[in-house]
Protein backbone atom coordinates (compact mmCIF):
# COMPACT_ATOMS: atom_id res chain seq x y z
CA UNK A 1 0.00 0.00 0.00
CA UNK A 2 1.42 3.36 -1.02
CA UNK A 3 1.87 6.26 1.34
CA UNK A 4 -0.90 8.30 -0.28
CA UNK A 5 -3.29 5.34 -0.11
CA UNK A 6 -2.51 4.80 3.56
CA UNK A 7 -3.04 8.48 4.25
CA UNK A 8 -6.41 8.49 2.47
CA UNK A 9 -7.45 5.30 4.23
CA UNK A 10 -6.49 6.78 7.59
CA UNK A 11 -8.51 9.89 6.85
CA UNK A 12 -11.49 7.76 5.90
CA UNK A 13 -11.35 5.67 9.08
CA UNK A 14 -10.76 8.61 11.37
CA UNK A 15 -13.30 8.92 14.10
CA UNK A 16 -15.79 11.59 13.21
CA UNK A 17 -15.14 14.63 15.38
CA UNK A 18 -17.73 15.12 18.07
CA UNK A 19 -16.65 18.59 19.12
CA UNK A 20 -15.24 21.65 17.42
CA UNK A 21 -11.91 21.16 19.20
CA UNK A 22 -11.61 17.58 17.88
CA UNK A 23 -12.36 18.82 14.38
CA UNK A 24 -9.74 21.58 14.74
CA UNK A 25 -7.22 19.07 16.06
CA UNK A 26 -7.80 16.67 13.17
CA UNK A 27 -7.51 19.48 10.63
CA UNK A 28 -4.27 20.67 12.26
CA UNK A 29 -2.94 17.11 12.06
CA UNK A 30 -3.77 16.90 8.35
CA UNK A 31 -2.10 20.25 7.67
CA UNK A 32 0.99 19.20 9.63
CA UNK A 33 1.12 16.00 7.58
CA UNK A 34 0.90 18.08 4.38
CA UNK A 35 3.80 20.23 5.64
CA UNK A 36 5.85 17.08 6.17
CA UNK A 37 5.03 16.07 2.58
CA UNK A 38 6.43 19.34 1.25
CA UNK A 39 9.48 18.96 3.53
CA UNK A 40 10.02 15.41 2.25
CA UNK A 41 9.75 16.61 -1.35
CA UNK A 42 12.25 19.43 -0.70
CA UNK A 43 14.71 16.96 0.85
CA UNK A 44 14.27 14.57 -2.09
CA UNK A 45 14.84 17.43 -4.58
CA UNK A 46 18.00 18.47 -2.75
CA UNK A 47 19.33 14.92 -2.74
CA UNK A 48 18.66 14.57 -6.47
CA UNK A 49 20.35 17.90 -7.19
CA UNK A 50 23.38 17.13 -5.03
CA UNK A 51 23.87 13.54 -6.22
CA UNK A 52 23.21 14.48 -9.84
CA UNK A 53 25.86 17.21 -9.71
CA UNK A 54 28.35 14.89 -8.00
CA UNK A 55 27.72 12.11 -10.53
CA UNK A 56 28.26 14.52 -13.46
CA UNK A 57 31.47 15.76 -11.84
CA UNK A 58 32.79 12.19 -11.50
CA UNK A 59 31.80 11.35 -15.08
CA UNK A 60 33.59 14.41 -16.46
CA UNK A 61 36.69 13.67 -14.37
CA UNK A 62 36.84 10.11 -15.72
CA UNK A 63 36.32 11.18 -19.32
CA UNK A 64 39.00 13.88 -18.99
CA UNK A 65 41.45 11.25 -17.75
CA UNK A 66 40.78 9.12 -20.83
CA UNK A 67 38.29 6.63 -19.36
CA UNK A 68 35.68 6.20 -22.06
CA UNK A 69 33.91 3.32 -20.34
CA UNK A 70 32.78 0.20 -22.17
CA UNK A 71 30.20 1.60 -24.59
CA UNK A 72 31.96 4.63 -26.13
CA UNK A 73 34.80 2.70 -27.86
CA UNK A 74 32.25 0.37 -29.46
CA UNK A 75 30.20 3.37 -30.58
CA UNK A 76 33.30 4.93 -32.19
CA UNK A 77 34.12 1.65 -33.97
CA UNK A 78 30.56 1.39 -35.23
CA UNK A 79 30.60 5.00 -36.41
CA UNK A 80 33.92 4.48 -38.20
CA UNK A 81 32.69 1.30 -39.90
CA UNK A 82 29.47 3.01 -41.00
CA UNK A 83 31.34 6.03 -42.31
CA UNK A 84 33.86 3.91 -44.16
CA UNK A 85 31.07 1.82 -45.72
CA UNK A 86 29.15 4.91 -46.83
CA UNK A 87 32.25 6.59 -48.23
CA UNK A 88 33.93 3.39 -49.35
CA UNK A 89 34.34 4.28 -53.02
CA UNK A 90 35.71 7.76 -52.29
CA UNK A 91 38.14 6.35 -49.71
CA UNK A 92 39.26 3.68 -52.20
CA UNK A 93 39.91 6.30 -54.91
CA UNK A 94 41.82 8.56 -52.51
CA UNK A 95 43.99 5.67 -51.30
CA UNK A 96 44.77 4.67 -54.89
CA UNK A 97 45.66 8.26 -55.79
CA UNK A 98 47.90 8.65 -52.73
CA UNK A 99 49.67 5.40 -53.57
CA UNK A 100 50.19 6.38 -57.22
CA UNK A 101 49.21 9.95 -58.11
CA UNK A 102 48.40 10.33 -61.81
CA UNK A 103 48.84 14.08 -61.94
CA UNK A 104 49.73 16.92 -59.61
CA UNK A 105 46.98 19.03 -58.20
CA UNK A 106 46.86 22.70 -59.15
CA UNK A 107 47.95 25.11 -56.43
CA UNK A 108 44.97 26.34 -54.46
CA UNK A 109 46.08 29.98 -54.31
CA UNK A 110 46.39 30.42 -58.11
CA UNK A 111 43.49 30.12 -60.55
CA UNK A 112 43.74 27.50 -63.27
CA UNK A 113 44.63 28.76 -66.73
CA UNK A 114 41.83 28.24 -69.21
N, C-alpha and C positions, 0 to 999 in steps of 0.2 A: 504494500500500500504506500503510495507516494505521500510526501509531506502535505501537499495541498489537500489531498483526499482525506487524510487524517484530520487536518484542521477543519475541513467542512463537516466531517462526521462528528467531531467533537462539538462543533457549534450546534449541530442538529440535535445532539443528545443532551445538551446543556439543560439543566433544570430551568424551567421557566421562572423568571424573576417574580417574586411575590410582592416586593416592595420597590420603591423608587431607588433606594440605596443599592439593592441587589442589581437592579438594571444598570445603574451607573457603574457599579463595580465590574460587571460583565463587559460593558462597553469599553471601560478603561483597559481591561485585560486584552480585549481584541485589538485595541489601538496600540498597546504595548507590543503585542505580537507582530503587528504590521511594521512597527519601528524596527524590531529585530530582523524582519525580512529585509528591509532596506539596508540595515547594517550588514547583514550577511551578503547581500548583493554587492555592496561597496567593497567588502573584504575580498570577495571572489574576483571582482574587477581588478583590484590592486594586485592580487596574486597573478592573474593572467598577464597584466601589464608588466610586472616585474620579471616573471619567468620568461615571458616572450622576448623581452629586451635582452635578458641574460643569454637565452638560447641563440638569438641572432648574433650576439657578440661572440659567442663560442664558435658558431659556424663560420663567421667572417675570419676569426683568428686562424681556424684550421685551413680554410681555403687560402689565406694569405701565406701560410707556411707550406703550401703545395699539396695538402691533403685534399684530393678530389673525391674521396669516398669510393664506393663501389660502382655507382651508377654512371657518374659523369664520364669516365674513360670509355665505357661501352657506348654512351651516347655520341661521343666524339668519333669513335670508330664507325658507328652506323652512319653518321653525317658524312664522313669522309667517303665511305663506300657509296652512298647515295649520290654524292656530288660527282665522284669519279665515274659512276655509271651514266649519269645524265650528260656529263661532258666528255664521255669516253672518246668520241671521234676527234674532238678538238685537242684533247690531251695527247692522243696518238699522233696527230699531225705535228703538234709542237715538239714532241719528243723526237720524231723523225727529223724535223728541221734542225733541231739543236745538235743532233748526232751528225748530220750531213747537210749543212746549209747550201741551198741551190743558188742563192744570190744574196748580196748584201742588202740590208734595208737602207732606205734613204734616211739621211739625217733628219731629225724631227724639227730642228730649228730653221731649216731652209726649205722653201717650197720646191716641189718637183718641177723640172723643166718640161714644158709641153711640146 
